[in-house]
Amino acid sequence: MRMSRLMVKTLREAPAEAELPSHRLLLRAGLIVPLAAGLYCFTPLGWRVHKRLETIIREEMDRYGAQEVHLPALHPLETWEQSGRATTMGPVLFHLRDRKEREFVLGPTHEEVVSHLASRHIQSYRDLPFTLYQIQTKFRDEPRPRGGLIRLREFFMKDAYSFDADWESLDQSYQEAFDAYVRIFSRAGVPVVAVEADSGAIGGKDSQEFVFLTESGEDEILLCDGCGYAANAEKADFRKPPAVAGEPLPIEEVATPGITTIADLAAFLGIEERQTAKAVFYLADGEPVFVCIRGDLEVNETKLRNALKAADLDPMDEAAVRKHGLIAGSASAVGLKGMRVVADPTAVEAPNLVAGANKADTHLRNVNHGRDWRAGIVSDIALARDGDLCAQCDGRLRGRRGIEMGHVFKLGTMYSEAMGVHYLDETGAQQHAVMGCYGIGVERMLAAVIEANHDDNGIVWPPSVAPFDVHVVVIGAGNDDVDSTLAELESRLEAAGMSALVDDRDDSPGIKFNDADLLGMPVRITVSPRALKNGGVELKLRREGDAEVIPLAGVVERVQAAQQAGGYGG
């Protein structure tokens, strides 16, 4: 491909709104062009990378026996109502109507539709197990698209779904998908760590995320420095400090003028923060919720949302707090009426906590659950943080940032029961298929490849996903020796099955070399009168600083060696 004909425009500087390295480089290299928030056009160069990632994914899915299908992106709303997710997915769904006023949604995921397909195939246990997958466009009405390709409103996902006769068989299907993911990310040149994760709106029993650790990531990951336990902060367990023991004492009122924070309250009364009860207020699907947790802890909103089985969860603003008669800084569940109360076990089990008195500048000493107040829901809603004790050993959890690359779930029978996916077992009894779900966001994976493989000058593509194998810089076009050498070089590369991007533009060598570094092909070959005078062409590996002049006859072998040394093959 000649750059003079390629639709690509590089930029010296990325737009100011591009914060992540991958976003900046994607724009500067001309791989994507923004259309609207969370929507991007892929240029020919960017799409070549996208297709190479798809190829890696397909090869590894096919390798373990998964079968590719294609499912509609447009779904009848009643399909989602059948599973119950028309409500739980909430505002994430894009809704539309056809000319007959029938309601549809644009699919953010395909559990319902693939269940519909499988139910038409499965009759007997002999039809199981199998795994179906697709690479399909997804649509999600994200409230805050960000990071270029990290969080989009329209994107490609590889989503796979396994169907098994029992949980033991699901364990095997899950492990096969897990192993395939390890190979996919390795081939793409992205180091990942598998962490325990919340299943979110997908649901199910167990799930794990594959996370690329980077300070640019939007997810908080906790890793134990002792046993290696790893979990997303939304899911992480930890060992909570014990409560201060004691027999229940009589409740008493104490004046706390101007005290509105837990830290100030503990200092004012000369106690520890774990001897206080923290009040936090939320709206869950529009309904007020009073949350109580021990003062030394923070609320994990994902755990809270799961405990409430809520689609939407938002902290109350000041207006909502006043509307519901709550007094920020001096509120408690003592005497509270007309509002659901959710409590962490730490607030229920600890005796003699200091809590708000529900009037300004006043608190209550010796508040005890069961005697002075009661929670309607008691559930672990505490957020694990950097430095907390691991729940599995004596180590401590250390916080890291990361980008979720893929997610695997053990769904169980929640969708097969809702969507009627059943089979007859060996005895003739009807059973529900046991399902798993496995997703990879292709655009997010592309962004992570760049996050993991770049330097100050631009992208450094792994050979396995580079848009072209070789970037050829031509200096002195029109010179007979240069032109004939270029023609022979292209012929040799093509015969070896290698793709080349040839910079034949009428620009200065400096511009061409800068663009070669920015675009990041694994190998740069310079055809110039000086190189020819020195005995061949100049070859430089993108990951290395020095160039070398080699005879034209040795180019293919040298490029092949560089590809193998890249370590990202199949």
ZAMARGU-4260 file (C-alpha; in steps of 0.2 Angstrom, whole numbers, plus 5000, padded with zeros to 4 digits):
<rodrens>
0) 5000/5000/5000 | 5007/5017/4995 | 5005/5031/5008 | 5001/5043/4994 | 4985/5034/4991
5) 4981/5028/5009 | 4967/5038/5018 | 4977/5043/5033 | 4982/5060/5040 | 4994/5061/5055
10) 4993/5074/5068 | 5008/5083/5077 | 4997/5085/5093 | 4982/5076/5099 | 4966/5086/5103
15) 4966/5092/5121 | 4952/5081/5127 | 4962/5065/5123 | 4969/5060/5140 | 4975/5042/5139
20) 4990/5038/5129 | 4980/5026/5118 | 4967/5039/5114 | 4981/5052/5109 | 4990/5040/5098
25) 4974/5033/5090 | 4970/5051/5085 | 4988/5057/5080 | 4991/5041/5070 | 4974/5044/5061
30) 4967/5027/5066 | 4951/5034/5072 | 4940/5049/5069 | 4927/5055/5082 | 4909/5057/5077
35) 4901/5060/5093 | 4903/5055/5112 | 4907/5037/5112 | 4906/5035/5093 | 4921/5033/5082
40) 4925/5030/5063 | 4939/5018/5059 | 4950/5023/5045 | 4958/5010/5034 | 4973/5009/5044
45) 4964/5007/5061 | 4952/4994/5053 | 4967/4983/5048 | 4972/4982/5066 | 4954/4978/5071
50) 4953/4964/5059 | 4969/4957/5065 | 4963/4956/5082 | 4947/4948/5076 | 4957/4935/5067
55) 4967/4931/5083 | 4951/4929/5093 | 4942/4918/5080 | 4958/4907/5079 | 4958/4904/5097
60) 4939/4902/5099 | 4939/4889/5085 | 4954/4880/5092 | 4944/4874/5107 | 4929/4870/5097
65) 4917/4885/5099 | 4906/4888/5084 | 4903/4905/5076 | 4886/4912/5073 | 4878/4929/5069
70) 4864/4935/5079 | 4853/4951/5076 | 4858/4967/5084 | 4840/4973/5084 | 4830/4963/5098
75) 4811/4963/5101 | 4808/4971/5118 | 4797/4957/5124 | 4813/4946/5123 | 4821/4956/5136
80) 4805/4957/5146 | 4805/4938/5146 | 4821/4938/5155 | 4817/4952/5166 | 4832/4963/5160
85) 4821/4976/5152 | 4821/4983/5169 | 4837/4978/5177 | 4847/4985/5162 | 4838/5001/5164
90) 4844/5016/5155 | 4858/5007/5146 | 4846/5000/5133 | 4843/5010/5117 | 4824/5009/5113
95) 4816/5012/5097 | 4799/5008/5088 | 4796/5001/5070 | 4782/5008/5059 | 4770/4997/5067
100) 4774/5004/5084 | 4782/4988/5090 | 4795/4991/5103 | 4813/4985/5100 | 4830/4988/5109
105) 4848/4988/5101 | 4857/4974/5109 | 4870/4978/5122 | 4873/4959/5124 | 4865/4943/5118
110) 4861/4931/5132 | 4842/4932/5128 | 4844/4930/5109 | 4857/4916/5110 | 4845/4907/5122
115) 4831/4908/5110 | 4843/4901/5096 | 4849/4886/5107 | 4831/4882/5113 | 4827/4878/5095
120) 4841/4866/5094 | 4843/4857/5111 | 4831/4842/5114 | 4841/4829/5123 | 4857/4828/5134
125) 4865/4821/5118 | 4864/4839/5110 | 4876/4845/5124 | 4888/4853/5127 | 4892/4866/5114
130) 4898/4884/5114 | 4892/4897/5102 | 4901/4914/5098 | 4900/4929/5087 | 4909/4946/5084
135) 4895/4958/5084 | 4891/4976/5086 | 4884/4981/5103 | 4875/4997/5109 | 4875/5004/5126
140) 4869/5021/5132 | 4884/5024/5142 | 4881/5040/5153 | 4900/5044/5152 | 4909/5038/5137
145) 4928/5041/5140 | 4945/5036/5135 | 4943/5035/5116 | 4940/5017/5113 | 4939/5012/5132
150) 4921/5016/5135 | 4910/5017/5119 | 4891/5018/5115 | 4893/5007/5100 | 4907/4994/5099
155) 4912/4976/5093 | 4912/4962/5106 | 4916/4944/5105 | 4903/4936/5115 | 4902/4917/5118
160) 4889/4907/5126 | 4891/4889/5132 | 4877/4876/5135 | 4880/4861/5147 | 4870/4848/5155
165) 4877/4851/5173 | 4888/4862/5183 | 4903/4850/5182 | 4902/4851/5163 | 4900/4870/5164
170) 4917/4870/5174 | 4925/4862/5159 | 4918/4874/5146 | 4922/4889/5157 | 4940/4883/5159
175) 4942/4880/5140 | 4936/4898/5137 | 4947/4905/5151 | 4962/4896/5143 | 4958/4903/5126
180) 4957/4921/5133 | 4975/4918/5141 | 4981/4914/5123 | 4972/4928/5115 | 4979/4942/5126
185) 4996/4934/5125 | 4996/4934/5106 | 4990/4952/5106 | 5004/4958/5116 | 4994/4963/5131
190) 4999/4956/5149 | 4983/4953/5159 | 4979/4947/5176 | 4963/4937/5180 | 4953/4945/5195
195) 4937/4940/5204 | 4923/4952/5198 | 4905/4957/5200 | 4893/4949/5187 | 4883/4966/5186
200) 4868/4966/5175 | 4874/4950/5166 | 4870/4940/5182 | 4876/4923/5187 | 4886/4914/5200
205) 4904/4917/5197 | 4914/4928/5186 | 4932/4934/5182 | 4939/4949/5173 | 4955/4949/5163
210) 4963/4966/5167 | 4978/4975/5160 | 4986/4984/5174 | 4989/5002/5170 | 4988/5019/5179
215) 4977/5024/5164 | 4964/5012/5169 | 4946/5016/5175 | 4944/5001/5187 | 4952/4999/5204
220) 4960/4982/5206 | 4966/4975/5223 | 4980/4962/5224 | 4986/4953/5239 | 5005/4955/5242
225) 5004/4938/5251 | 4994/4924/5243 | 4991/4933/5226 | 4972/4935/5228 | 4966/4947/5215
230) 4949/4955/5213 | 4940/4971/5206 | 4937/4983/5220 | 4918/4981/5216 | 4919/4962/5222
235) 4934/4961/5233 | 4933/4953/5250 | 4944/4959/5265 | 4946/4956/5283 | 4938/4970/5293
240) 4945/4977/5309 | 4936/4970/5324 | 4924/4980/5333 | 4927/4987/5350 | 4919/4974/5362
245) 4908/4979/5376 | 4891/4976/5384 | 4877/4987/5378 | 4875/5003/5388 | 4861/5015/5390
250) 4859/5026/5375 | 4862/5045/5379 | 4862/5061/5369 | 4878/5072/5367 | 4880/5089/5360
255) 4892/5090/5345 | 4892/5108/5339 | 4898/5110/5321 | 4903/5091/5320 | 4897/5084/5303
260) 4911/5071/5298 | 4916/5055/5306 | 4934/5060/5308 | 4929/5076/5317 | 4916/5066/5328
265) 4929/5053/5333 | 4942/5067/5338 | 4929/5077/5347 | 4923/5062/5358 | 4940/5055/5360
270) 4935/5038/5352 | 4941/5028/5336 | 4931/5029/5320 | 4926/5011/5321 | 4916/5016/5336
275) 4904/5027/5326 | 4890/5023/5314 | 4891/5031/5297 | 4875/5036/5288 | 4874/5037/5269
280) 4859/5041/5258 | 4854/5034/5241 | 4840/5034/5229 | 4838/5016/5222 | 4827/5016/5207
285) 4820/5032/5213 | 4816/5026/5231 | 4825/5033/5246 | 4837/5021/5255 | 4846/5024/5272
290) 4863/5015/5273 | 4872/5012/5289 | 4890/5006/5290 | 4903/5007/5303 | 4912/5024/5303
295) 4930/5017/5298 | 4923/5009/5282 | 4916/5015/5265 | 4901/5010/5256 | 4904/4999/5240
300) 4890/5005/5229 | 4891/4989/5218 | 4888/4978/5233 | 4874/4989/5239 | 4866/4989/5222
305) 4866/4970/5221 | 4859/4969/5239 | 4845/4981/5234 | 4843/4972/5217 | 4842/4990/5210
310) 4845/4995/5192 | 4849/5013/5196 | 4858/5019/5212 | 4863/5037/5215 | 4868/5046/5230
315) 4855/5059/5236 | 4860/5077/5233 | 4856/5090/5246 | 4839/5094/5240 | 4834/5076/5241
320) 4841/5074/5258 | 4831/5089/5264 | 4815/5083/5255 | 4816/5066/5265 | 4819/5075/5282
325) 4836/5069/5284 | 4850/5079/5293 | 4867/5077/5285 | 4880/5075/5298 | 4868/5070/5312
330) 4857/5056/5304 | 4854/5039/5310 | 4842/5025/5309 | 4836/5027/5327 | 4817/5031/5325
335) 4818/5032/5306 | 4802/5028/5297 | 4796/5026/5280 | 4813/5022/5272 | 4822/5006/5268
340) 4837/5003/5279 | 4852/4993/5273 | 4866/4990/5285 | 4883/4982/5284 | 4886/4968/5297
345) 4899/4979/5305 | 4886/4991/5310 | 4874/4978/5316 | 4887/4968/5326 | 4897/4982/5335
350) 4890/4987/5352 | 4888/5005/5358 | 4891/5015/5342 | 4890/5034/5341 | 4877/5039/5329
355) 4867/5054/5323 | 4852/5060/5334 | 4842/5066/5319 | 4844/5084/5324 | 4858/5096/5321
360) 4873/5097/5332 | 4868/5082/5342 | 4873/5063/5342 | 4869/5048/5352 | 4881/5037/5362
365) 4879/5018/5364 | 4867/5015/5349 | 4864/4996/5347 | 4856/4987/5333 | 4841/4977/5338
370) 4837/4988/5353 | 4838/5005/5346 | 4836/5002/5327 | 4833/4988/5314 | 4840/4986/5297
375) 4828/4978/5284 | 4843/4971/5274 | 4860/4966/5282 | 4873/4963/5269 | 4891/4965/5266
380) 4892/4982/5258 | 4910/4988/5263 | 4922/4993/5250 | 4940/4985/5251 | 4954/4998/5250
385) 4973/4998/5248 | 4981/4992/5264 | 4966/4982/5270 | 4970/4964/5276 | 4967/4950/5264
390) 4952/4939/5269 | 4962/4923/5264 | 4979/4926/5272 | 4989/4938/5283 | 4994/4949/5268
395) 4988/4966/5263 | 4978/4971/5248 | 4987/4983/5236 | 4977/4995/5225 | 4981/4996/5206
400) 4972/5004/5191 | 4967/4993/5176 | 4957/4991/5160 | 4945/4977/5159 | 4949/4967/5143
405) 4938/4952/5145 | 4925/4945/5156 | 4919/4927/5159 | 4904/4921/5169 | 4896/4906/5175
410) 4878/4910/5172 | 4870/4894/5178 | 4851/4892/5174 | 4845/4910/5176 | 4843/4912/5157
415) 4838/4895/5152 | 4824/4895/5165 | 4818/4912/5159 | 4820/4908/5141 | 4815/4890/5141
420) 4831/4881/5136 | 4829/4864/5142 | 4833/4846/5138 | 4828/4828/5142 | 4841/4819/5153
425) 4845/4800/5152 | 4830/4796/5162 | 4818/4806/5152 | 4816/4820/5165 | 4817/4838/5159
430) 4832/4849/5164 | 4837/4866/5161 | 4854/4869/5152 | 4868/4876/5162 | 4875/4892/5154
435) 4891/4901/5153 | 4895/4918/5145 | 4912/4925/5139 | 4915/4942/5132 | 4930/4952/5125
440) 4928/4971/5119 | 4938/4972/5103 | 4940/4991/5103 | 4945/4991/5121 | 4957/4977/5117
445) 4965/4988/5103 | 4967/5002/5115 | 4975/4991/5128 | 4987/4985/5115 | 4993/5003/5112
450) 4993/5007/5131 | 5005/4992/5133 | 5015/4995/5118 | 5020/5013/5115 | 5034/5025/5118
455) 5037/5044/5117 | 5038/5044/5098 | 5022/5034/5095 | 5014/5016/5094 | 5025/5001/5094
460) 5014/4987/5087 | 5017/4969/5091 | 5020/4960/5075 | 5004/4950/5077 | 4992/4965/5076
465) 5002/4978/5066 | 4992/4985/5052 | 5007/4981/5040 | 5022/4970/5043 | 5035/4983/5036
470) 5035/5002/5034 | 5046/5006/5019 | 5052/5024/5018 | 5058/5030/5001 | 5070/5044/4999
475) 5075/5049/4982 | 5061/5043/4972 | 5064/5045/4954 | 5082/5039/4955 | 5083/5024/4944
480) 5093/5013/4957 | 5080/5018/4971 | 5065/5014/4960 | 5072/4997/4954 | 5077/4992/4972
485) 5060/4997/4979 | 5051/4987/4965 | 5062/4971/4970 | 5059/4974/4988 | 5041/4975/4986
490) 5041/4959/4976 | 5051/4949/4988 | 5040/4955/5003 | 5024/4950/4993 | 5031/4933/4989
495) 5035/4930/5007 | 5017/4934/5012 | 5022/4951/5020 | 5012/4967/5019 | 5021/4983/5017
500) 5016/5002/5019 | 5027/5012/5007 | 5029/5030/5011 | 5031/5037/4993 | 5025/5054/4998
505) 5034/5070/4992 | 5039/5075/5010 | 5056/5077/5019 | 5065/5062/5027 | 5062/5069/5044
510) 5043/5070/5042 | 5043/5052/5035 | 5054/5045/5049 | 5043/5054/5062 | 5027/5046/5054
515) 5035/5029/5054 | 5038/5030/5072 | 5021/5037/5076 | 5012/5023/5065 | 5023/5010/5074
520) 5026/4996/5061 | 5038/4983/5069 | 5051/4985/5055 | 5056/5001/5045 | 5066/4999/5029
525) 5073/5014/5021 | 5077/5014/5002 | 5089/5028/4999 | 5104/5032/4988 | 5115/5033/5003
530) 5109/5015/5009 | 5112/5008/4992 | 5129/5016/4991 | 5133/5007/5008 | 5128/4990/5001
535) 5109/4988/5003 | 5094/4995/5012 | 5093/5002/5030 | 5083/4991/5042 | 5078/4997/5059
540) 5067/4988/5072 | 5054/4999/5080 | 5058/4992/5097 | 5077/4996/5095 | 5086/5012/5092
545) 5100/5007/5080 | 5098/5004/5061 | 5108/4993/5050 | 5112/4991/5032 | 5109/4974/5025
550) 5109/4967/5007 | 5092/4966/4999 | 5093/4947/4998 | 5093/4946/5016 | 5078/4957/5020
555) 5065/4944/5021 | 5075/4932/5032 | 5078/4947/5044 | 5060/4953/5045 | 5055/4935/5048
560) 5067/4934/5062 | 5061/4950/5070 | 5043/4944/5069 | 5048/4928/5078 | 5058/4938/5091
565) 5042/4948/5094 | 5035/4933/5103 | 5017/4936/5098 | 5014/4922/5086 | 5001/4908/5087
</rodrens>
